[in-house]
């Protein structure tokens, strides 16, 4: 087990959604989102990035399709 002095953390990214730090000694990324903290090995970063990117694309598509459906329903069944 490493002592605290052996940990060298650096902030990689931070915004209103959370933060990502990297511990060089452990080769671990720590994602902090609100009260949740998740540690992953650095080799998984690209996989998580791809996962989040695909989810973002899917969510955009869902939102667009839902808006189209809602608009079509309002036109077809609008109140007079």
PDB file of N, CA, C and O in Angstrom, chain B, residues numbered from 101:
ATOM      1  N   UNK B 101       0.851  -1.179   0.000  1.00  0.00           N
ATOM      2  CA  UNK B 101       0.000   0.000   0.000  1.00  0.00           C
ATOM      3  C   UNK B 101       0.893   1.237   0.000  1.00  0.00           C
ATOM      4  O   UNK B 101       1.897   1.294   0.710  1.00  0.00           O
ATOM      5  N   UNK B 102       0.519   2.205  -0.792  1.00  0.00           N
ATOM      6  CA  UNK B 102       1.304   3.432  -0.899  1.00  0.00           C
ATOM      7  C   UNK B 102       0.921   4.405   0.218  1.00  0.00           C
ATOM      8  O   UNK B 102      -0.237   4.500   0.624  1.00  0.00           O
ATOM      9  N   UNK B 103       1.929   5.114   0.689  1.00  0.00           N
ATOM     10  CA  UNK B 103       1.642   6.162   1.659  1.00  0.00           C
ATOM     11  C   UNK B 103       1.181   7.400   0.912  1.00  0.00           C
ATOM     12  O   UNK B 103       1.367   7.507  -0.300  1.00  0.00           O
ATOM     13  N   UNK B 104       0.589   8.322   1.624  1.00  0.00           N
ATOM     14  CA  UNK B 104       0.067   9.542   1.011  1.00  0.00           C
ATOM     15  C   UNK B 104       1.150  10.310   0.265  1.00  0.00           C
ATOM     16  O   UNK B 104       0.868  10.922  -0.764  1.00  0.00           O
ATOM     17  N   UNK B 105       2.375  10.290   0.760  1.00  0.00           N
ATOM     18  CA  UNK B 105       3.459  11.037   0.129  1.00  0.00           C
ATOM     19  C   UNK B 105       3.842  10.452  -1.232  1.00  0.00           C
ATOM     20  O   UNK B 105       4.455  11.150  -2.039  1.00  0.00           O
ATOM     21  N   UNK B 106       3.503   9.210  -1.506  1.00  0.00           N
ATOM     22  CA  UNK B 106       3.828   8.580  -2.776  1.00  0.00           C
ATOM     23  C   UNK B 106       2.777   8.878  -3.851  1.00  0.00           C
ATOM     24  O   UNK B 106       2.966   8.505  -5.008  1.00  0.00           O
ATOM     25  N   UNK B 107       1.694   9.530  -3.495  1.00  0.00           N
ATOM     26  CA  UNK B 107       0.643   9.860  -4.451  1.00  0.00           C
ATOM     27  C   UNK B 107       0.909  11.233  -5.046  1.00  0.00           C
ATOM     28  O   UNK B 107       1.135  12.204  -4.324  1.00  0.00           O
ATOM     29  N   UNK B 108       0.879  11.299  -6.335  1.00  0.00           N
ATOM     30  CA  UNK B 108       1.074  12.562  -7.033  1.00  0.00           C
ATOM     31  C   UNK B 108      -0.157  12.783  -7.916  1.00  0.00           C
ATOM     32  O   UNK B 108      -0.221  12.285  -9.040  1.00  0.00           O
ATOM     33  N   UNK B 109      -1.128  13.532  -7.398  1.00  0.00           N
ATOM     34  CA  UNK B 109      -2.376  13.749  -8.133  1.00  0.00           C
ATOM     35  C   UNK B 109      -2.309  15.055  -8.908  1.00  0.00           C
ATOM     36  O   UNK B 109      -1.784  16.064  -8.438  1.00  0.00           O
ATOM     37  N   UNK B 110      -2.867  14.996 -10.127  1.00  0.00           N
ATOM     38  CA  UNK B 110      -2.982  16.220 -10.914  1.00  0.00           C
ATOM     39  C   UNK B 110      -4.398  16.311 -11.472  1.00  0.00           C
ATOM     40  O   UNK B 110      -4.994  15.310 -11.869  1.00  0.00           O
ATOM     41  N   UNK B 111      -4.917  17.522 -11.491  1.00  0.00           N
ATOM     42  CA  UNK B 111      -6.251  17.769 -12.020  1.00  0.00           C
ATOM     43  C   UNK B 111      -6.183  17.767 -13.540  1.00  0.00           C
ATOM     44  O   UNK B 111      -5.428  18.538 -14.131  1.00  0.00           O
ATOM     45  N   UNK B 112      -6.975  16.896 -14.178  1.00  0.00           N
ATOM     46  CA  UNK B 112      -7.003  16.823 -15.635  1.00  0.00           C
ATOM     47  C   UNK B 112      -8.125  17.658 -16.228  1.00  0.00           C
ATOM     48  O   UNK B 112      -7.967  18.277 -17.279  1.00  0.00           O
ATOM     49  N   UNK B 113      -9.265  17.666 -15.537  1.00  0.00           N
ATOM     50  CA  UNK B 113     -10.419  18.376 -16.064  1.00  0.00           C
ATOM     51  C   UNK B 113     -11.399  18.648 -14.933  1.00  0.00           C
ATOM     52  O   UNK B 113     -11.542  17.856 -14.002  1.00  0.00           O
ATOM     53  N   UNK B 114     -12.076  19.803 -15.043  1.00  0.00           N
ATOM     54  CA  UNK B 114     -13.072  20.148 -14.029  1.00  0.00           C
ATOM     55  C   UNK B 114     -14.078  21.104 -14.645  1.00  0.00           C
ATOM     56  O   UNK B 114     -13.715  22.033 -15.367  1.00  0.00           O
ATOM     57  N   UNK B 115     -15.351  20.861 -14.349  1.00  0.00           N
ATOM     58  CA  UNK B 115     -16.421  21.787 -14.727  1.00  0.00           C
ATOM     59  C   UNK B 115     -17.557  21.621 -13.739  1.00  0.00           C
ATOM     60  O   UNK B 115     -17.399  20.945 -12.722  1.00  0.00           O
ATOM     61  N   UNK B 116     -18.711  22.232 -14.024  1.00  0.00           N
ATOM     62  CA  UNK B 116     -19.829  22.156 -13.074  1.00  0.00           C
ATOM     63  C   UNK B 116     -20.371  20.738 -12.897  1.00  0.00           C
ATOM     64  O   UNK B 116     -21.104  20.472 -11.944  1.00  0.00           O
ATOM     65  N   UNK B 117     -20.020  19.831 -13.802  1.00  0.00           N
ATOM     66  CA  UNK B 117     -20.477  18.447 -13.696  1.00  0.00           C
ATOM     67  C   UNK B 117     -19.606  17.568 -12.824  1.00  0.00           C
ATOM     68  O   UNK B 117     -20.056  16.526 -12.348  1.00  0.00           O
ATOM     69  N   UNK B 118     -18.368  17.974 -12.609  1.00  0.00           N
ATOM     70  CA  UNK B 118     -17.479  17.152 -11.809  1.00  0.00           C
ATOM     71  C   UNK B 118     -16.022  17.436 -12.108  1.00  0.00           C
ATOM     72  O   UNK B 118     -15.673  18.490 -12.639  1.00  0.00           O
ATOM     73  N   UNK B 119     -15.170  16.473 -11.755  1.00  0.00           N
ATOM     74  CA  UNK B 119     -13.732  16.634 -11.948  1.00  0.00           C
ATOM     75  C   UNK B 119     -13.089  15.280 -12.211  1.00  0.00           C
ATOM     76  O   UNK B 119     -13.601  14.233 -11.815  1.00  0.00           O
ATOM     77  N   UNK B 120     -11.940  15.337 -12.900  1.00  0.00           N
ATOM     78  CA  UNK B 120     -11.150  14.130 -13.140  1.00  0.00           C
ATOM     79  C   UNK B 120      -9.719  14.436 -12.735  1.00  0.00           C
ATOM     80  O   UNK B 120      -9.103  15.380 -13.228  1.00  0.00           O
ATOM     81  N   UNK B 121      -9.200  13.614 -11.820  1.00  0.00           N
ATOM     82  CA  UNK B 121      -7.810  13.745 -11.404  1.00  0.00           C
ATOM     83  C   UNK B 121      -7.067  12.467 -11.760  1.00  0.00           C
ATOM     84  O   UNK B 121      -7.673  11.414 -11.956  1.00  0.00           O
ATOM     85  N   UNK B 122      -5.751  12.574 -11.839  1.00  0.00           N
ATOM     86  CA  UNK B 122      -4.902  11.434 -12.174  1.00  0.00           C
ATOM     87  C   UNK B 122      -3.832  11.272 -11.108  1.00  0.00           C
ATOM     88  O   UNK B 122      -3.132  12.227 -10.772  1.00  0.00           O
ATOM     89  N   UNK B 123      -3.707  10.065 -10.579  1.00  0.00           N
ATOM     90  CA  UNK B 123      -2.644   9.742  -9.635  1.00  0.00           C
ATOM     91  C   UNK B 123      -1.566   8.988 -10.410  1.00  0.00           C
ATOM     92  O   UNK B 123      -1.758   7.846 -10.826  1.00  0.00           O
ATOM     93  N   UNK B 124      -0.425   9.658 -10.591  1.00  0.00           N
ATOM     94  CA  UNK B 124       0.670   9.071 -11.359  1.00  0.00           C
ATOM     95  C   UNK B 124       1.234   7.821 -10.678  1.00  0.00           C
ATOM     96  O   UNK B 124       1.569   6.843 -11.346  1.00  0.00           O
ATOM     97  N   UNK B 125       1.335   7.858  -9.367  1.00  0.00           N
ATOM     98  CA  UNK B 125       1.881   6.725  -8.631  1.00  0.00           C
ATOM     99  C   UNK B 125       1.046   5.459  -8.752  1.00  0.00           C
ATOM    100  O   UNK B 125       1.582   4.351  -8.770  1.00  0.00           O
ATOM    101  N   UNK B 126      -0.257   5.628  -8.834  1.00  0.00           N
ATOM    102  CA  UNK B 126      -1.171   4.486  -8.919  1.00  0.00           C
ATOM    103  C   UNK B 126      -1.618   4.187 -10.352  1.00  0.00           C
ATOM    104  O   UNK B 126      -2.182   3.127 -10.621  1.00  0.00           O
ATOM    105  N   UNK B 127      -1.362   5.128 -11.274  1.00  0.00           N
ATOM    106  CA  UNK B 127      -1.837   5.032 -12.653  1.00  0.00           C
ATOM    107  C   UNK B 127      -3.356   4.877 -12.674  1.00  0.00           C
ATOM    108  O   UNK B 127      -3.911   4.040 -13.386  1.00  0.00           O
ATOM    109  N   UNK B 128      -4.006   5.719 -11.863  1.00  0.00           N
ATOM    110  CA  UNK B 128      -5.461   5.650 -11.691  1.00  0.00           C
ATOM    111  C   UNK B 128      -6.076   7.025 -11.922  1.00  0.00           C
ATOM    112  O   UNK B 128      -5.550   8.041 -11.468  1.00  0.00           O
ATOM    113  N   UNK B 129      -7.197   7.035 -12.635  1.00  0.00           N
ATOM    114  CA  UNK B 129      -7.999   8.235 -12.800  1.00  0.00           C
ATOM    115  C   UNK B 129      -9.126   8.188 -11.787  1.00  0.00           C
ATOM    116  O   UNK B 129      -9.690   7.127 -11.520  1.00  0.00           O
ATOM    117  N   UNK B 130      -9.449   9.341 -11.225  1.00  0.00           N
ATOM    118  CA  UNK B 130     -10.575   9.416 -10.296  1.00  0.00           C
ATOM    119  C   UNK B 130     -11.587  10.400 -10.855  1.00  0.00           C
ATOM    120  O   UNK B 130     -11.295  11.583 -11.028  1.00  0.00           O
ATOM    121  N   UNK B 131     -12.780   9.894 -11.136  1.00  0.00           N
ATOM    122  CA  UNK B 131     -13.879  10.716 -11.624  1.00  0.00           C
ATOM    123  C   UNK B 131     -14.758  11.066 -10.449  1.00  0.00           C
ATOM    124  O   UNK B 131     -15.228  10.180  -9.734  1.00  0.00           O
ATOM    125  N   UNK B 132     -14.985  12.348 -10.242  1.00  0.00           N
ATOM    126  CA  UNK B 132     -15.862  12.812  -9.172  1.00  0.00           C
ATOM    127  C   UNK B 132     -17.055  13.506  -9.814  1.00  0.00           C
ATOM    128  O   UNK B 132     -16.909  14.519 -10.498  1.00  0.00           O
ATOM    129  N   UNK B 133     -18.228  12.947  -9.584  1.00  0.00           N
ATOM    130  CA  UNK B 133     -19.468  13.518 -10.092  1.00  0.00           C
ATOM    131  C   UNK B 133     -20.406  13.653  -8.905  1.00  0.00           C
ATOM    132  O   UNK B 133     -20.968  12.669  -8.424  1.00  0.00           O
ATOM    133  N   UNK B 134     -20.568  14.885  -8.440  1.00  0.00           N
ATOM    134  CA  UNK B 134     -21.359  15.105  -7.232  1.00  0.00           C
ATOM    135  C   UNK B 134     -20.726  14.367  -6.072  1.00  0.00           C
ATOM    136  O   UNK B 134     -19.533  14.514  -5.806  1.00  0.00           O
ATOM    137  N   UNK B 135     -21.531  13.569  -5.380  1.00  0.00           N
ATOM    138  CA  UNK B 135     -21.039  12.829  -4.224  1.00  0.00           C
ATOM    139  C   UNK B 135     -20.450  11.472  -4.609  1.00  0.00           C
ATOM    140  O   UNK B 135     -20.026  10.713  -3.738  1.00  0.00           O
ATOM    141  N   UNK B 136     -20.421  11.163  -5.898  1.00  0.00           N
ATOM    142  CA  UNK B 136     -19.931   9.868  -6.364  1.00  0.00           C
ATOM    143  C   UNK B 136     -18.493   9.996  -6.847  1.00  0.00           C
ATOM    144  O   UNK B 136     -18.154  10.924  -7.580  1.00  0.00           O
ATOM    145  N   UNK B 137     -17.664   9.067  -6.434  1.00  0.00           N
ATOM    146  CA  UNK B 137     -16.274   9.026  -6.857  1.00  0.00           C
ATOM    147  C   UNK B 137     -16.000   7.647  -7.454  1.00  0.00           C
ATOM    148  O   UNK B 137     -16.330   6.623  -6.856  1.00  0.00           O
ATOM    149  N   UNK B 138     -15.397   7.635  -8.636  1.00  0.00           N
ATOM    150  CA  UNK B 138     -15.123   6.380  -9.334  1.00  0.00           C
ATOM    151  C   UNK B 138     -13.659   6.358  -9.724  1.00  0.00           C
ATOM    152  O   UNK B 138     -13.168   7.303 -10.341  1.00  0.00           O
ATOM    153  N   UNK B 139     -12.959   5.299  -9.374  1.00  0.00           N
ATOM    154  CA  UNK B 139     -11.557   5.145  -9.743  1.00  0.00           C
ATOM    155  C   UNK B 139     -11.431   4.101 -10.833  1.00  0.00           C
ATOM    156  O   UNK B 139     -11.992   3.009 -10.740  1.00  0.00           O
ATOM    157  N   UNK B 140     -10.679   4.456 -11.876  1.00  0.00           N
ATOM    158  CA  UNK B 140     -10.444   3.534 -12.985  1.00  0.00           C
ATOM    159  C   UNK B 140      -8.972   3.590 -13.360  1.00  0.00           C
ATOM    160  O   UNK B 140      -8.307   4.603 -13.144  1.00  0.00           O
ATOM    161  N   UNK B 141      -8.461   2.494 -13.926  1.00  0.00           N
ATOM    162  CA  UNK B 141      -7.077   2.549 -14.380  1.00  0.00           C
ATOM    163  C   UNK B 141      -7.018   3.392 -15.649  1.00  0.00           C
ATOM    164  O   UNK B 141      -7.985   3.456 -16.408  1.00  0.00           O
ATOM    165  N   UNK B 142      -5.890   4.027 -15.868  1.00  0.00           N
ATOM    166  CA  UNK B 142      -5.777   4.997 -16.952  1.00  0.00           C
ATOM    167  C   UNK B 142      -6.010   4.390 -18.328  1.00  0.00           C
ATOM    168  O   UNK B 142      -6.426   5.092 -19.249  1.00  0.00           O
ATOM    169  N   UNK B 143      -5.751   3.108 -18.479  1.00  0.00           N
ATOM    170  CA  UNK B 143      -5.957   2.468 -19.783  1.00  0.00           C
ATOM    171  C   UNK B 143      -7.439   2.392 -20.157  1.00  0.00           C
ATOM    172  O   UNK B 143      -7.760   2.164 -21.323  1.00  0.00           O
ATOM    173  N   UNK B 144      -8.331   2.574 -19.212  1.00  0.00           N
ATOM    174  CA  UNK B 144      -9.772   2.515 -19.485  1.00  0.00           C
ATOM    175  C   UNK B 144     -10.350   3.860 -19.934  1.00  0.00           C
ATOM    176  O   UNK B 144     -11.517   3.925 -20.318  1.00  0.00           O
ATOM    177  N   UNK B 145      -9.560   4.924 -19.892  1.00  0.00           N
ATOM    178  CA  UNK B 145     -10.074   6.253 -20.220  1.00  0.00           C
ATOM    179  C   UNK B 145     -10.651   6.317 -21.630  1.00  0.00           C
ATOM    180  O   UNK B 145     -11.735   6.869 -21.823  1.00  0.00           O
ATOM    181  N   UNK B 146      -9.964   5.775 -22.602  1.00  0.00           N
ATOM    182  CA  UNK B 146     -10.463   5.807 -23.984  1.00  0.00           C
ATOM    183  C   UNK B 146     -11.777   5.039 -24.119  1.00  0.00           C
ATOM    184  O   UNK B 146     -12.677   5.469 -24.840  1.00  0.00           O
ATOM    185  N   UNK B 147     -11.888   3.910 -23.431  1.00  0.00           N
ATOM    186  CA  UNK B 147     -13.132   3.135 -23.484  1.00  0.00           C
ATOM    187  C   UNK B 147     -14.291   3.911 -22.882  1.00  0.00           C
ATOM    188  O   UNK B 147     -15.395   3.903 -23.427  1.00  0.00           O
ATOM    189  N   UNK B 148     -14.051   4.577 -21.771  1.00  0.00           N
ATOM    190  CA  UNK B 148     -15.101   5.365 -21.126  1.00  0.00           C
ATOM    191  C   UNK B 148     -15.443   6.580 -21.975  1.00  0.00           C
ATOM    192  O   UNK B 148     -16.611   6.959 -22.073  1.00  0.00           O
ATOM    193  N   UNK B 149     -14.439   7.194 -22.589  1.00  0.00           N
ATOM    194  CA  UNK B 149     -14.683   8.315 -23.486  1.00  0.00           C
ATOM    195  C   UNK B 149     -15.574   7.888 -24.645  1.00  0.00           C
ATOM    196  O   UNK B 149     -16.514   8.601 -24.997  1.00  0.00           O
ATOM    197  N   UNK B 150     -15.293   6.745 -25.235  1.00  0.00           N
ATOM    198  CA  UNK B 150     -16.115   6.218 -26.341  1.00  0.00           C
ATOM    199  C   UNK B 150     -17.528   5.922 -25.858  1.00  0.00           C
ATOM    200  O   UNK B 150     -18.499   6.230 -26.550  1.00  0.00           O
ATOM    201  N   UNK B 151     -17.648   5.334 -24.689  1.00  0.00           N
ATOM    202  CA  UNK B 151     -18.953   5.025 -24.109  1.00  0.00           C
ATOM    203  C   UNK B 151     -19.785   6.285 -23.915  1.00  0.00           C
ATOM    204  O   UNK B 151     -20.961   6.322 -24.278  1.00  0.00           O
ATOM    205  N   UNK B 152     -19.172   7.314 -23.344  1.00  0.00           N
ATOM    206  CA  UNK B 152     -19.878   8.577 -23.111  1.00  0.00           C
ATOM    207  C   UNK B 152     -20.237   9.268 -24.425  1.00  0.00           C
ATOM    208  O   UNK B 152     -21.316   9.847 -24.550  1.00  0.00           O
ATOM    209  N   UNK B 153     -19.345   9.209 -25.393  1.00  0.00           N
ATOM    210  CA  UNK B 153     -19.601   9.816 -26.697  1.00  0.00           C
ATOM    211  C   UNK B 153     -20.788   9.141 -27.388  1.00  0.00           C
ATOM    212  O   UNK B 153     -21.654   9.813 -27.947  1.00  0.00           O
ATOM    213  N   UNK B 154     -20.819   7.815 -27.343  1.00  0.00           N
ATOM    214  CA  UNK B 154     -21.938   7.077 -27.939  1.00  0.00           C
ATOM    215  C   UNK B 154     -23.243   7.383 -27.216  1.00  0.00           C
ATOM    216  O   UNK B 154     -24.289   7.507 -27.852  1.00  0.00           O
ATOM    217  N   UNK B 155     -23.191   7.503 -25.906  1.00  0.00           N
ATOM    218  CA  UNK B 155     -24.392   7.828 -25.133  1.00  0.00           C
ATOM    219  C   UNK B 155     -24.880   9.232 -25.468  1.00  0.00           C
ATOM    220  O   UNK B 155     -26.084   9.463 -25.578  1.00  0.00           O
ATOM    221  N   UNK B 156     -23.949  10.168 -25.629  1.00  0.00           N
ATOM    222  CA  UNK B 156     -24.316  11.540 -25.990  1.00  0.00           C
ATOM    223  C   UNK B 156     -24.992  11.568 -27.353  1.00  0.00           C
ATOM    224  O   UNK B 156     -26.015  12.232 -27.520  1.00  0.00           O
ATOM    225  N   UNK B 157     -24.441  10.863 -28.322  1.00  0.00           N
ATOM    226  CA  UNK B 157     -25.035  10.789 -29.661  1.00  0.00           C
ATOM    227  C   UNK B 157     -26.418  10.162 -29.605  1.00  0.00           C
ATOM    228  O   UNK B 157     -27.352  10.662 -30.233  1.00  0.00           O
ATOM    229  N   UNK B 158     -26.557   9.080 -28.865  1.00  0.00           N
ATOM    230  CA  UNK B 158     -27.862   8.414 -28.733  1.00  0.00           C
ATOM    231  C   UNK B 158     -28.885   9.321 -28.063  1.00  0.00           C
ATOM    232  O   UNK B 158     -30.051   9.345 -28.458  1.00  0.00           O
ATOM    233  N   UNK B 159     -28.454  10.062 -27.057  1.00  0.00           N
ATOM    234  CA  UNK B 159     -29.364  10.966 -26.352  1.00  0.00           C
ATOM    235  C   UNK B 159     -29.818  12.099 -27.261  1.00  0.00           C
ATOM    236  O   UNK B 159     -30.985  12.488 -27.216  1.00  0.00           O
ATOM    237  N   UNK B 160     -28.922  12.637 -28.087  1.00  0.00           N
ATOM    238  CA  UNK B 160     -29.291  13.680 -29.043  1.00  0.00           C
ATOM    239  C   UNK B 160     -30.319  13.158 -30.036  1.00  0.00           C
ATOM    240  O   UNK B 160     -31.299  13.838 -30.341  1.00  0.00           O
ATOM    241  N   UNK B 161     -30.094  11.953 -30.536  1.00  0.00           N
ATOM    242  CA  UNK B 161     -31.033  11.346 -31.477  1.00  0.00           C
ATOM    243  C   UNK B 161     -32.386  11.142 -30.823  1.00  0.00           C
ATOM    244  O   UNK B 161     -33.417  11.457 -31.415  1.00  0.00           O
ATOM    245  N   UNK B 162     -32.391  10.622 -29.615  1.00  0.00           N
ATOM    246  CA  UNK B 162     -33.637  10.414 -28.873  1.00  0.00           C
ATOM    247  C   UNK B 162     -34.394  11.729 -28.697  1.00  0.00           C
ATOM    248  O   UNK B 162     -35.599  11.795 -28.942  1.00  0.00           O
ATOM    249  N   UNK B 163     -33.684  12.774 -28.273  1.00  0.00           N
ATOM    250  CA  UNK B 163     -34.315  14.073 -28.041  1.00  0.00           C
ATOM    251  C   UNK B 163     -34.909  14.636 -29.326  1.00  0.00           C
ATOM    252  O   UNK B 163     -36.014  15.179 -29.315  1.00  0.00           O
ATOM    253  N   UNK B 164     -34.182  14.511 -30.434  1.00  0.00           N
ATOM    254  CA  UNK B 164     -34.687  14.995 -31.718  1.00  0.00           C
ATOM    255  C   UNK B 164     -35.922  14.210 -32.168  1.00  0.00           C
ATOM    256  O   UNK B 164     -36.904  14.800 -32.619  1.00  0.00           O
ATOM    257  N   UNK B 165     -35.873  12.915 -32.049  1.00  0.00           N
ATOM    258  CA  UNK B 165     -37.010  12.079 -32.454  1.00  0.00           C
ATOM    259  C   UNK B 165     -38.226  12.338 -31.572  1.00  0.00           C
ATOM    260  O   UNK B 165     -39.355  12.374 -32.063  1.00  0.00           O
ATOM    261  N   UNK B 166     -38.003  12.516 -30.295  1.00  0.00           N
ATOM    262  CA  UNK B 166     -39.108  12.800 -29.383  1.00  0.00           C
ATOM    263  C   UNK B 166     -39.762  14.131 -29.746  1.00  0.00           C
ATOM    264  O   UNK B 166     -40.987  14.244 -29.733  1.00  0.00           O
ATOM    265  N   UNK B 167     -38.953  15.134 -30.068  1.00  0.00           N
ATOM    266  CA  UNK B 167     -39.491  16.441 -30.456  1.00  0.00           C
ATOM    267  C   UNK B 167     -40.306  16.330 -31.744  1.00  0.00           C
ATOM    268  O   UNK B 167     -41.381  16.921 -31.853  1.00  0.00           O
ATOM    269  N   UNK B 168     -39.794  15.570 -32.723  1.00  0.00           N
ATOM    270  CA  UNK B 168     -40.538  15.364 -33.974  1.00  0.00           C
ATOM    271  C   UNK B 168     -41.862  14.652 -33.718  1.00  0.00           C
ATOM    272  O   UNK B 168     -42.896  15.031 -34.268  1.00  0.00           O
ATOM    273  N   UNK B 169     -41.825  13.627 -32.887  1.00  0.00           N
ATOM    274  CA  UNK B 169     -43.041  12.879 -32.575  1.00  0.00           C
ATOM    275  C   UNK B 169     -44.058  13.767 -31.871  1.00  0.00           C
ATOM    276  O   UNK B 169     -45.242  13.746 -32.206  1.00  0.00           O
ATOM    277  N   UNK B 170     -43.603  14.539 -30.904  1.00  0.00           N
ATOM    278  CA  UNK B 170     -44.495  15.436 -30.160  1.00  0.00           C
ATOM    279  C   UNK B 170     -45.117  16.463 -31.095  1.00  0.00           C
ATOM    280  O   UNK B 170     -46.312  16.745 -31.004  1.00  0.00           O
ATOM    281  N   UNK B 171     -44.318  17.019 -31.986  1.00  0.00           N
ATOM    282  CA  UNK B 171     -44.821  18.006 -32.938  1.00  0.00           C
ATOM    283  C   UNK B 171     -45.848  17.369 -33.887  1.00  0.00           C
ATOM    284  O   UNK B 171     -46.878  17.979 -34.176  1.00  0.00           O
ATOM    285  N   UNK B 172     -45.586  16.184 -34.360  1.00  0.00           N
ATOM    286  CA  UNK B 172     -46.519  15.479 -35.254  1.00  0.00           C
ATOM    287  C   UNK B 172     -47.828  15.181 -34.519  1.00  0.00           C
ATOM    288  O   UNK B 172     -48.909  15.335 -35.089  1.00  0.00           O
ATOM    289  N   UNK B 173     -47.734  14.759 -33.268  1.00  0.00           N
ATOM    290  CA  UNK B 173     -48.941  14.449 -32.508  1.00  0.00           C
ATOM    291  C   UNK B 173     -49.771  15.710 -32.284  1.00  0.00           C
ATOM    292  O   UNK B 173     -50.999  15.660 -32.352  1.00  0.00           O
ATOM    293  N   UNK B 174     -49.126  16.821 -32.021  1.00  0.00           N
ATOM    294  CA  UNK B 174     -49.841  18.072 -31.816  1.00  0.00           C
ATOM    295  C   UNK B 174     -50.534  18.515 -33.109  1.00  0.00           C
ATOM    296  O   UNK B 174     -51.642  19.049 -33.056  1.00  0.00           O
ATOM    297  N   UNK B 175     -49.912  18.308 -34.244  1.00  0.00           N
ATOM    298  CA  UNK B 175     -50.506  18.681 -35.517  1.00  0.00           C
ATOM    299  C   UNK B 175     -51.670  17.772 -35.878  1.00  0.00           C
ATOM    300  O   UNK B 175     -52.687  18.228 -36.400  1.00  0.00           O
ATOM    301  N   UNK B 176     -51.513  16.480 -35.595  1.00  0.00           N
ATOM    302  CA  UNK B 176     -52.561  15.510 -35.958  1.00  0.00           C
ATOM    303  C   UNK B 176     -53.742  15.521 -35.012  1.00  0.00           C
ATOM    304  O   UNK B 176     -54.869  15.264 -35.436  1.00  0.00           O
ATOM    305  N   UNK B 177     -53.517  15.808 -33.759  1.00  0.00           N
ATOM    306  CA  UNK B 177     -54.570  15.714 -32.775  1.00  0.00           C
ATOM    307  C   UNK B 177     -54.766  17.031 -32.011  1.00  0.00           C
ATOM    308  O   UNK B 177     -55.227  17.037 -30.869  1.00  0.00           O
ATOM    309  N   UNK B 178     -54.413  18.122 -32.650  1.00  0.00           N
ATOM    310  CA  UNK B 178     -54.507  19.428 -31.999  1.00  0.00           C
ATOM    311  C   UNK B 178     -55.945  19.764 -31.646  1.00  0.00           C
ATOM    312  O   UNK B 178     -56.884  19.334 -32.316  1.00  0.00           O
ATOM    313  N   UNK B 179     -56.098  20.524 -30.599  1.00  0.00           N
ATOM    314  CA  UNK B 179     -57.420  20.974 -30.187  1.00  0.00           C
ATOM    315  C   UNK B 179     -57.839  22.171 -31.024  1.00  0.00           C
ATOM    316  O   UNK B 179     -57.005  22.995 -31.401  1.00  0.00           O
ATOM    317  N   UNK B 180     -59.137  22.267 -31.315  1.00  0.00           N
ATOM    318  CA  UNK B 180     -59.649  23.381 -32.116  1.00  0.00           C
ATOM    319  C   UNK B 180     -60.305  24.391 -31.226  1.00  0.00           C
ATOM    320  O   UNK B 180     -60.802  25.409 -31.708  1.00  0.00           O
TER     321      UNK B 180
END
